[in-house]
Amino acid sequence: MKKGKILLFIFWIVAISLLISININNQSTIDKFIGITTAKEHQINFSYPVELKKIFALSGKEVEKGDLLVKLIRFDLISKIEIINNKIAILESEKKIKQNTINMELQKSDNSYKLEINRVNSEIKYKRFELKRNRELLESIIHTDNNSFKNLKLEIETLENEKQSIQNSYYIKKNYLKQQLEYEYAPFQSQINSLLEEKKILNTKEDNLIVHSPINGTIGDICFSENSQIKPFDSILNIYSKYPKFVNGFIHEDIVNNLKVKQRVTIKDGDKLVYGLIESIDNRVEDIPMELRKYKLIALRGYKVVISLPENSFKLGRKVVIYTEKEKSIIEQKIYKILEFFNLK
């Protein structure tokens, strides 16, 4: 019994000693470095030359997504659209001439048809009147030649056939002229439709020159004045997210070996603490910005570390302190689990 108590006492002494040793070791592996909160930068630029026609934005002003920023023009687009408009106007004119020519033929055919039909209808009407009159005479006169009736009937039948022939010819010619109109119309309309599609694409490109803010944010530098000629890929203006999304930290080369991508770090601004994730670590040394130096006149160099932030965590441009802790070894992790099991940690 006493032996068991002694072993338990010894275990406790060893566990407490290990705990103190680990805590001291952990304190010695906690490093800190300075960073500054920054937002994602959106550059407004184009891959072709443009002229800055009108500026609606103001440097430093907050904007909402969709707010009008600048209006630009492209002289090559203006020229191309003008050329297309001229081509369409010429084709429309030629198409109209063809349509007018065929429509005149249709009108001429209609007028001719009406004259012919009216003539035949008049003759038929007269012959029928004459036939009716002869029948009335037949009733009053016993001896009347029947051949006159036969001749009149034959004449009426002939006129009816002539009328049908005129109608058939008219409809055939009318259908032919309509088909010819469609045939003549189609090539012009096909070219016009093709040009209209091309113009639609150019108009869309022209609409893209009216630039709206892609995000809620703050206007940074406006690099040009109105009526300036801007080269391809030159930045016209910058927009920064309303809230910082990252911290740009700079760390000494002796400490950088303790860091790795996706490692969690603690970021402090005054009394406020948040957790962030390391997104990238540069593999080259560069000058630490002036605002992050303890002594402004002493040049310092370090590795840039980019850390992502939770939403709305800090204000933009704040100087913050980043704390990083070395990961525990496997042995340390096991000791911690044992201590936790005995409620010693």
DRENBA-495396 format. One line per 8 residues: number of its first residue (from 1); their letters; for each residue x, y, z of N, C-alpha, C. Coordinates in steps of 0.2 Angstrom, whole numbers, always signed. Example, Ala and Ser with C-alpha at 12.3 -4.5 7.8 and 13.67 -1.06 7.14 Angstrom:
2
1> AS> +66/-28/+39/+62/-22/+39/+66/-16/+39  +64/-11/+35/+68/-5/+36/+64/+0/+39
***
This chain:
345
1> MKKGKILL> +4/-6/+0/+0/+0/+0/+4/+6/+0  +10/+6/+5/+14/+12/+5/+18/+13/-1  +20/+7/-4/+24/+7/-10/+20/+10/-16  +13/+9/-16/+9/+12/-22/+9/+19/-21  +8/+21/-15/+7/+29/-13/+14/+32/-15  +20/+29/-14/+26/+32/-16/+27/+32/-23  +25/+27/-27/+25/+27/-34/+20/+33/-37  +14/+34/-34/+10/+39/-36/+13/+46/-35
9> FIFWIVAI> +16/+47/-29/+19/+53/-27/+25/+55/-32  +29/+49/-34/+34/+50/-39/+32/+52/-46  +26/+49/-48/+23/+50/-54/+21/+58/-55  +18/+60/-49/+15/+67/-49/+21/+72/-49  +27/+70/-46/+32/+75/-46/+35/+75/-53  +36/+69/-56/+38/+69/-63/+34/+73/-68  +27/+72/-67/+22/+75/-72/+23/+83/-71  +23/+85/-65/+23/+92/-63/+30/+95/-66
17> SLLISINI> +35/+91/-65/+42/+94/-68/+41/+94/-76  +38/+89/-79/+38/+90/-86/+33/+95/-88  +28/+97/-85/+23/+102/-86/+27/+109/-86  +31/+110/-80/+35/+116/-80/+40/+117/-85  +43/+111/-87/+48/+111/-92/+45/+113/-99  +39/+110/-100/+36/+111/-107/+33/+118/-107  +31/+121/-102/+28/+128/-102/+34/+133/-103  +40/+131/-100/+45/+136/-101/+48/+135/-108
25> NNQSTIDK> +48/+129/-111/+50/+128/-117/+45/+132/-122  +39/+131/-121/+34/+135/-125/+35/+142/-125  +36/+145/-119/+37/+152/-119/+43/+154/-123  +48/+150/-123/+54/+152/-127/+53/+151/-134  +47/+148/-137/+46/+147/-144/+41/+151/-146  +38/+156/-142/+33/+160/-145/+36/+166/-148  +35/+168/-154/+38/+173/-157/+33/+178/-159  +35/+184/-160/+30/+189/-163/+34/+194/-168
33> FIGITTAK> +30/+197/-172/+32/+201/-177/+26/+206/-179  +28/+211/-183/+24/+217/-184/+21/+216/-191  +15/+218/-192/+11/+218/-199/+7/+224/-199  +4/+225/-205/-1/+231/-206/-7/+228/-210  -13/+230/-208/-19/+227/-211/-20/+230/-218  -21/+226/-223/-22/+228/-230/-28/+225/-233  -30/+228/-238/-36/+226/-242/-34/+223/-249  -39/+219/-252/-37/+217/-259/-38/+223/-263
41> EHQINFSY> -33/+224/-268/-33/+230/-272/-36/+228/-279  -41/+232/-281/-44/+231/-288/-41/+236/-293  -38/+234/-298/-35/+239/-303/-40/+240/-309  -42/+246/-310/-46/+247/-316/-41/+248/-322  -40/+244/-327/-36/+245/-333/-39/+241/-339  -36/+242/-345/-39/+239/-351/-33/+236/-355  -34/+231/-359/-29/+229/-363/-28/+232/-370  -31/+238/-370/-31/+242/-377/-31/+249/-375
49> PVELKKIF> -29/+253/-379/-28/+261/-378/-35/+264/-377  -36/+268/-373/-43/+272/-372/-41/+279/-370  -47/+283/-371/-46/+290/-368/-51/+291/-362  -49/+294/-357/-53/+295/-351/-57/+301/-352  -64/+300/-354/-68/+305/-356/-71/+309/-349  -73/+305/-344/-76/+308/-338/-74/+304/-332  -73/+308/-327/-71/+305/-320/-77/+306/-315  -80/+301/-312/-85/+302/-307/-83/+301/-300
57> ALSGKEVE> -77/+297/-300/-75/+295/-293/-70/+300/-290  -69/+300/-283/-65/+304/-280/-60/+300/-276  -54/+302/-276/-49/+298/-272/-50/+298/-265  -51/+293/-261/-52/+292/-254/-59/+292/-252  -64/+292/-257/-71/+292/-256/-73/+284/-256  -78/+283/-251/-81/+276/-251/-86/+275/-257  -86/+270/-260/-91/+268/-265/-94/+262/-264  -100/+261/-266/-104/+255/-266/-103/+251/-273
65> KGDLLVKL> -104/+245/-272/-104/+240/-279/-109/+243/-284  -107/+244/-290/-111/+247/-295/-111/+254/-296  -108/+258/-291/-107/+265/-292/-103/+267/-298  -105/+272/-302/-101/+274/-308/-95/+277/-306  -89/+275/-309/-83/+278/-308/-80/+282/-314  -79/+279/-320/-77/+283/-325/-80/+281/-332  -80/+286/-337/-82/+284/-343/-76/+285/-348  -75/+280/-352/-70/+280/-357/-72/+279/-364
73> IRFDLISK> -68/+281/-369/-70/+280/-376/-64/+277/-380  -66/+273/-385/-61/+270/-389/-62/+272/-396  -58/+276/-399/-59/+278/-406/-59/+273/-411  -56/+267/-410/-56/+262/-415/-63/+259/-415  -66/+258/-409/-73/+256/-409/-78/+261/-412  -77/+267/-411/-81/+272/-414/-81/+272/-422  -74/+271/-424/-73/+270/-432/-76/+264/-434  -76/+258/-431/-78/+252/-433/-86/+252/-434
81> IEIINNKI> -89/+255/-428/-96/+256/-428/-99/+260/-434  -95/+266/-435/-97/+270/-441/-97/+267/-447  -92/+263/-448/-91/+259/-455/-97/+254/-456  -98/+251/-450/-104/+246/-450/-110/+249/-452  -112/+255/-449/-118/+259/-450/-118/+261/-457  -113/+263/-460/-113/+265/-467/-114/+259/-472  -111/+253/-470/-112/+247/-474/-120/+245/-474  -123/+246/-468/-130/+244/-467/-134/+249/-471
89> AILESEKK> -132/+255/-471/-136/+260/-474/-136/+259/-482  -130/+257/-484/-130/+255/-492/-134/+249/-493  -133/+244/-489/-137/+238/-490/-145/+239/-490  -147/+243/-485/-154/+244/-484/-156/+248/-490  -152/+253/-493/-154/+256/-499/-155/+252/-505  -150/+247/-506/-150/+243/-512/-156/+238/-511  -157/+236/-505/-163/+231/-504/-169/+235/-505  -170/+241/-503/-176/+245/-505/-177/+246/-512
97> IKQNTINM> -172/+247/-516/-173/+248/-523/-175/+241/-526  -172/+236/-524/-175/+229/-527/-182/+228/-525  -184/+230/-518/-191/+229/-516/-195/+233/-520  -193/+240/-521/-198/+244/-525/-199/+242/-532  -193/+239/-535/-194/+237/-542/-199/+231/-543  -198/+226/-538/-203/+220/-538/-210/+222/-536  -210/+227/-531/-217/+229/-529/-221/+233/-535  -217/+237/-539/-220/+240/-545/-222/+235/-550
105> ELQKSDNS> -219/+229/-551/-221/+224/-555/-227/+221/-552  -227/+220/-546/-233/+217/-543/-239/+222/-544  -238/+228/-543/-244/+233/-544/-246/+233/-551  -241/+233/-556/-243/+233/-563/-247/+227/-564  -245/+221/-561/-249/+215/-563/-256/+215/-560  -256/+218/-554/-263/+219/-551/-267/+223/-555  -265/+229/-557/-269/+233/-562/-271/+230/-568  -266/+226/-571/-268/+223/-577/-273/+217/-576
113> YKLEINRV> -272/+214/-570/-277/+208/-569/-284/+211/-568  -285/+217/-564/-291/+220/-563/-294/+222/-569  -290/+225/-574/-293/+227/-580/-296/+221/-584  -292/+216/-585/-294/+210/-589/-300/+207/-586  -300/+206/-579/-306/+203/-576/-312/+207/-576  -311/+214/-576/-317/+218/-577/-320/+218/-584  -315/+217/-589/-317/+217/-596/-321/+210/-597  -318/+205/-594/-322/+198/-595/-328/+198/-592
121> NSEIKYKR> -328/+201/-586/-335/+201/-582/-340/+205/-585  -338/+210/-588/-343/+214/-592/-346/+211/-598  -341/+207/-601/-344/+203/-607/-348/+198/-605  -346/+194/-600/-351/+189/-597/-357/+192/-595  -357/+197/-592/-363/+200/-590/-368/+202/-596  -365/+205/-601/-369/+207/-607/-371/+201/-610  -367/+195/-611/-370/+189/-614/-375/+186/-610  -375/+186/-604/-380/+183/-600/-387/+187/-600
129> FELKRNRE> -386/+194/-601/-392/+198/-602/-395/+196/-608  -391/+196/-613/-393/+194/-620/-397/+187/-620  -394/+182/-617/-397/+176/-616/-404/+176/-613  -404/+180/-608/-410/+181/-604/-416/+184/-608  -413/+189/-612/-418/+192/-616/-421/+188/-622  -416/+184/-625/-418/+179/-630/-423/+174/-627  -422/+172/-621/-427/+167/-618/-434/+170/-617  -434/+176/-615/-440/+179/-615/-444/+180/-622
137> LLESIIHT> -440/+181/-627/-443/+182/-634/-445/+175/-636  -442/+169/-634/-444/+163/-635/-451/+161/-633  -452/+164/-627/-459/+162/-624/-464/+166/-628  -463/+172/-631/-468/+175/-634/-468/+174/-642  -463/+171/-644/-463/+169/-652/-462/+162/-652  -466/+158/-655/-465/+151/-656/-460/+149/-660  -459/+152/-666/-454/+150/-671/-447/+154/-669  -443/+152/-665/-436/+155/-664/-431/+150/-665
145> DNNSFKNL> -425/+153/-668/-420/+148/-669/-416/+147/-663  -415/+140/-661/-412/+138/-655/-404/+139/-655  -402/+140/-661/-394/+140/-662/-392/+147/-659  -396/+152/-659/-394/+158/-655/-392/+157/-648  -397/+152/-645/-395/+151/-638/-389/+147/-637  -388/+142/-641/-382/+138/-641/-376/+142/-642  -376/+147/-646/-370/+151/-647/-369/+156/-641  -374/+158/-639/-373/+163/-633/-370/+159/-627
153> KLEIETLE> -373/+153/-626/-370/+149/-620/-363/+147/-621  -361/+145/-628/-354/+144/-629/-350/+150/-628  -352/+156/-630/-348/+162/-629/-347/+163/-621  -353/+162/-617/-352/+163/-610/-347/+158/-607  -347/+152/-609/-343/+147/-607/-336/+149/-608  -335/+151/-615/-328/+153/-617/-325/+159/-613  -330/+164/-611/-328/+169/-607/-326/+167/-600  -330/+162/-597/-328/+160/-591/-322/+156/-590
161> NEKQSIQN> -320/+153/-596/-314/+149/-596/-308/+154/-596  -309/+160/-600/-304/+165/-601/-303/+168/-594  -309/+169/-591/-308/+172/-584/-304/+168/-579  -305/+162/-580/-301/+157/-575/-294/+157/-577  -293/+157/-584/-286/+157/-586/-282/+164/-584  -286/+169/-584/-283/+176/-582/-281/+175/-575  -286/+173/-571/-285/+172/-563/-279/+167/-562  -278/+162/-565/-273/+157/-564/-266/+160/-566
169> SYYIKKNY> -266/+164/-572/-260/+167/-574/-258/+173/-569  -263/+176/-566/-261/+182/-562/-258/+179/-555  -261/+173/-552/-259/+171/-546/-252/+167/-547  -251/+164/-553/-244/+162/-554/-239/+167/-554  -240/+173/-558/-236/+178/-559/-235/+182/-552  -240/+182/-548/-240/+185/-542/-235/+181/-537  -236/+175/-537/-232/+170/-532/-225/+171/-535  -224/+171/-541/-217/+171/-544/-214/+178/-542
177> LKQQLEYE> -217/+183/-542/-214/+190/-540/-213/+190/-533  -217/+187/-529/-216/+187/-521/-210/+182/-520  -209/+177/-523/-203/+172/-522/-197/+176/-524  -198/+180/-530/-192/+184/-532/-190/+189/-527  -195/+192/-524/-194/+197/-519/-190/+194/-513  -193/+188/-511/-189/+185/-505/-182/+183/-507  -181/+181/-513/-175/+178/-516/-170/+184/-516  -172/+190/-519/-168/+196/-519/-167/+199/-512
185> YAPFQSQI> -172/+198/-508/-172/+201/-501/-167/+198/-496  -167/+191/-497/-163/+187/-492/-156/+188/-492  -152/+189/-498/-145/+190/-497/-143/+197/-494  -147/+202/-495/-146/+208/-492/-148/+208/-484  -153/+205/-483/-155/+204/-475/-150/+200/-472  -147/+195/-475/-142/+191/-472/-136/+195/-470  -134/+199/-475/-128/+203/-474/-129/+208/-468  -135/+211/-469/-137/+216/-463/-137/+213/-456
193> NSLLEEKK> -140/+207/-456/-140/+203/-449/-133/+202/-447  -129/+200/-451/-122/+199/-449/-118/+205/-447  -120/+210/-450/-117/+217/-448/-120/+219/-441  -126/+218/-440/-130/+220/-434/-127/+216/-428  -125/+209/-429/-122/+205/-424/-115/+208/-422  -112/+210/-428/-105/+213/-426/-105/+219/-423  -110/+223/-425/-111/+230/-421/-114/+229/-414  -117/+223/-413/-120/+222/-406/-114/+220/-401
201> ILNTKEDN> -109/+217/-404/-103/+215/-400/-99/+221/-399  -98/+226/-404/-95/+232/-403/-98/+236/-398  -105/+236/-398/-109/+240/-393/-108/+238/-386  -107/+231/-385/-106/+228/-379/-99/+230/-376  -94/+230/-381/-87/+233/-379/-88/+240/-377  -92/+244/-380/-92/+251/-379/-96/+252/-372  -101/+248/-371/-104/+248/-364/-99/+247/-358  -94/+242/-360/-89/+241/-355/-85/+246/-353
209> LIVHSPIN> -85/+252/-357/-81/+257/-356/-84/+262/-351  -90/+261/-349/-93/+264/-343/-92/+260/-337  -87/+262/-333/-85/+258/-328/-88/+259/-321  -91/+254/-318/-94/+254/-312/-90/+250/-307  -90/+252/-300/-86/+249/-295/-88/+241/-294  -83/+237/-295/-85/+230/-294/-86/+228/-287  -84/+232/-282/-85/+230/-275/-87/+236/-271  -89/+235/-264/-89/+240/-259/-82/+242/-257
217> GTIGDICF> -80/+248/-257/-73/+249/-255/-72/+257/-255  -65/+258/-256/-63/+265/-255/-59/+266/-261  -60/+272/-265/-56/+274/-270/-48/+275/-268  -44/+272/-271/-37/+274/-270/-34/+280/-275  -29/+278/-278/-26/+283/-283/-30/+283/-289  -31/+290/-292/-34/+291/-298/-28/+293/-303  -26/+289/-307/-19/+290/-310/-19/+295/-316  -25/+296/-319/-25/+301/-325/-31/+306/-324
225> SENSQIKP> -30/+311/-328/-35/+317/-328/-40/+315/-334  -45/+319/-335/-50/+319/-340/-46/+320/-347  -48/+317/-352/-46/+318/-359/-39/+315/-360  -36/+311/-355/-30/+308/-355/-30/+302/-360  -25/+301/-364/-24/+295/-368/-20/+290/-364  -23/+284/-363/-21/+279/-358/-18/+273/-362  -12/+271/-361/-10/+265/-364/-12/+259/-362  -12/+253/-365/-14/+247/-363/-11/+245/-356
233> FDSILNIY> -15/+242/-352/-13/+239/-345/-11/+244/-340  -11/+251/-342/-10/+256/-337/-15/+257/-332  -14/+257/-326/-19/+257/-321/-22/+264/-321  -29/+264/-322/-33/+271/-322/-34/+273/-315  -37/+268/-311/-38/+270/-304/-38/+263/-300  -37/+264/-293/-37/+258/-289/-43/+258/-284  -46/+253/-282/-51/+252/-277/-49/+247/-272  -50/+249/-266/-48/+244/-260/-54/+242/-257
241> SKYPKFVN> -54/+236/-254/-60/+233/-251/-61/+237/-245  -68/+238/-243/-69/+242/-237/-66/+240/-231  -66/+233/-230/-63/+230/-224/-56/+226/-226  -51/+226/-221/-45/+223/-223/-46/+215/-223  -43/+212/-228/-44/+205/-229/-38/+201/-227  -32/+205/-227/-26/+202/-225/-21/+206/-221  -16/+203/-218/-11/+207/-214/-4/+205/-218  -1/+211/-220/+6/+210/-223/+11/+211/-217
249> GFIHEDIV> +14/+205/-215/+19/+205/-210/+26/+204/-212  +31/+206/-209/+38/+205/-211/+41/+202/-205  +45/+197/-206/+48/+193/-201/+55/+192/-202  +59/+192/-197/+66/+190/-197/+67/+183/-199  +73/+183/-203/+75/+176/-206/+76/+171/-201  +78/+172/-194/+79/+167/-189/+72/+164/-187  +67/+168/-188/+60/+166/-185/+56/+163/-191  +57/+164/-197/+53/+162/-203/+53/+154/-203
257> NNLKVKQR> +58/+151/-201/+59/+144/-201/+54/+141/-197  +51/+144/-192/+46/+142/-187/+39/+142/-190  +38/+145/-196/+32/+146/-199/+30/+142/-205  +24/+140/-206/+22/+137/-212/+15/+139/-215  +14/+138/-221/+7/+140/-224/+2/+136/-221  -4/+140/-219/-10/+137/-216/-9/+137/-209  -4/+139/-206/-3/+139/-199/-7/+144/-196  -10/+143/-190/-14/+148/-187/-10/+153/-182
265> VTIKDGDK> -11/+159/-183/-7/+164/-178/-12/+168/-175  -10/+172/-170/-14/+176/-166/-12/+184/-168  -17/+188/-169/-16/+195/-172/-19/+199/-166  -15/+204/-164/-18/+209/-159/-17/+216/-161  -23/+220/-160/-23/+227/-161/-26/+230/-155  -22/+233/-150/-24/+235/-144/-26/+229/-140  -33/+230/-138/-36/+224/-133/-39/+219/-138  -39/+220/-144/-43/+215/-148/-38/+210/-151
273> LVYGLIES> -41/+204/-150/-37/+198/-153/-41/+194/-158  -38/+192/-163/-41/+187/-168/-36/+182/-170  -39/+177/-173/-35/+172/-176/-35/+173/-184  -29/+172/-187/-28/+172/-194/-24/+166/-196  -24/+165/-203/-21/+159/-206/-15/+162/-211  -9/+159/-210/-4/+161/-215/-6/+158/-222  -6/+163/-227/-8/+161/-234/-2/+160/-238  +4/+164/-237/+10/+163/-241/+16/+166/-237
281> IDNRVEDI> +22/+164/-238/+28/+166/-235/+33/+167/-241  +35/+173/-242/+40/+174/-248/+46/+171/-247  +49/+169/-252/+56/+165/-251/+62/+170/-253  +60/+176/-253/+66/+181/-254/+65/+187/-249  +71/+189/-247/+71/+194/-242/+70/+201/-245  +66/+206/-242/+65/+212/-245/+65/+217/-239  +65/+224/-241/+65/+229/-236/+59/+230/-232  +59/+230/-226/+53/+231/-222/+51/+238/-222
289> PMELRKYK> +44/+239/-224/+41/+246/-225/+43/+250/-219  +44/+257/-220/+46/+262/-215/+41/+262/-209  +34/+261/-210/+29/+262/-205/+30/+256/-200  +33/+250/-202/+34/+244/-198/+40/+244/-194  +45/+249/-195/+51/+249/-192/+51/+252/-185  +54/+249/-180/+55/+252/-174/+59/+258/-174  +64/+258/-178/+69/+264/-178/+68/+266/-186  +65/+271/-187/+64/+273/-194/+70/+274/-199
297> LIALRGYK> +76/+276/-196/+82/+277/-200/+86/+271/-201  +84/+266/-197/+88/+260/-198/+85/+255/-203  +88/+254/-208/+85/+249/-213/+85/+242/-211  +79/+239/-212/+78/+232/-210/+76/+228/-215  +78/+221/-215/+75/+217/-221/+72/+211/-218  +68/+208/-221/+64/+202/-219/+60/+199/-224  +57/+193/-222/+52/+190/-226/+45/+192/-226  +42/+193/-231/+35/+195/-231/+30/+189/-230
305> VVISLPEN> +26/+190/-225/+21/+184/-223/+14/+187/-224  +10/+184/-228/+3/+186/-229/-2/+182/-225  -6/+185/-221/-10/+182/-216/-17/+184/-218  -22/+179/-219/-29/+181/-220/-32/+182/-213  -37/+187/-214/-41/+189/-208/-48/+187/-208  -52/+186/-203/-59/+185/-203/-62/+192/-205  -69/+191/-207/-72/+197/-209/-73/+202/-204  -72/+209/-206/-73/+214/-202/-69/+214/-195
313> SFKLGRKV> -63/+212/-195/-60/+211/-189/-56/+217/-187  -53/+221/-191/-49/+227/-190/-51/+232/-195  -48/+238/-193/-49/+244/-198/-43/+243/-203  -44/+246/-209/-39/+246/-214/-33/+250/-212  -27/+248/-213/-21/+251/-212/-18/+252/-205  -21/+247/-201/-19/+247/-194/-13/+243/-193  -8/+245/-189/-2/+242/-187/-4/+237/-181  -2/+230/-183/-4/+225/-178/+2/+221/-176
321> VIYTEKEK> +1/+217/-171/+6/+212/-168/+4/+205/-170  +8/+201/-173/+7/+194/-174/+11/+190/-170  +7/+185/-167/+10/+180/-162/+10/+173/-165  +16/+170/-165/+16/+163/-168/+19/+159/-163  +17/+153/-162/+19/+148/-158/+21/+142/-161  +27/+139/-159/+30/+133/-162/+26/+127/-161  +25/+123/-165/+21/+117/-164/+24/+112/-159  +20/+109/-155/+22/+104/-150/+25/+98/-154
329> SIIEQKIY> +30/+95/-151/+32/+88/-154/+27/+83/-152  +28/+77/-155/+24/+71/-154/+24/+69/-146  +30/+70/-144/+31/+68/-136/+28/+73/-132  +28/+79/-134/+25/+84/-130/+17/+84/-130  +15/+82/-136/+8/+81/-137/+5/+75/-133  +9/+70/-132/+7/+64/-128/+7/+65/-121  +12/+69/-119/+13/+71/-112/+7/+76/-110  +5/+80/-114/-1/+84/-113/-7/+80/-112
337> KILEFFNL> -8/+75/-116/-14/+71/-116/-14/+67/-109  -8/+65/-107/-8/+61/-100/-10/+66/-95  -7/+72/-95/-8/+77/-90/-15/+79/-90  -18/+80/-96/-26/+81/-96/-30/+76/-94  -27/+70/-95/-31/+64/-92/-31/+64/-84  -26/+66/-81/-26/+67/-74/-27/+74/-71  -30/+78/-76/-33/+85/-74/-27/+89/-71  -21/+88/-74/-15/+92/-72/-14/+98/-77
345> K> -18/+98/-82/-16/+103/-87/-23/+107/-89
***
